[in-house]
């Protein structure tokens, strides 16, 4: 079975590397935003104002 090699032009490699760096930066930025939000998050509100009740005996929402 022959193995084919992928060959990219130099400018295409640079374009793809730049795109990968941008995606990585965007992902890191999103992660930091979400982490900051979860640090201040008190959890799912339980009670009459939430519109549902969590049955702790069966671990199901009702």
N, C-alpha and C positions, 0 to 999 in steps of 0.2 A: 504494500500500500504506500503510495507516494505521499509525502508531506508537502503541501503547498505553503509557500511563504507569502506573507502579506507585505507588499512594498508600498510605502507612502512617500509622496513628494515632501520635500523639506518644508515648504510653506504650509502644507496640510498638517504636518506634525506640529508645527508651531501654533497653528490655529486650534487644533485639538487640545494641545497643552494649555493654551490660554483659556479655552472654554472649561476645561477641567478645574483650573484654578478658580475661575469665577464660581462654578458650582460648589466647590469646596468652601469658598468664602461665604457664599449665600447660606450653605448648610450650617456652618459654624455660627453665623449671625442668628439664624432661626433657632438653633439649639440654645444659645445664650438667652434669647428672648423668652423661650418657653421655660427654661430653667428659672429665670427671674420671676415669671408668672406663677410657677408652681411653689416657689418659696413663700409667696404671700397667699396661697390658696388654702382655705380652711376645710375643703372637702365638699362633698355633695350635701346640700342642705336637706336634712330630714325633718319631717314634721308636716303640719297641715298646710303650710304655705308652699310646700314642694309639689303637691298634687299627687303624691304617691306615698306608700308606706313600705318600709323594708322589714320583712318578716325574718327576724334573726333566728327563729327556730328552724326554718327551712332554707335560709339564704336566698330568698326569691323576692322580687319586686311585686307588689300588688297594687 
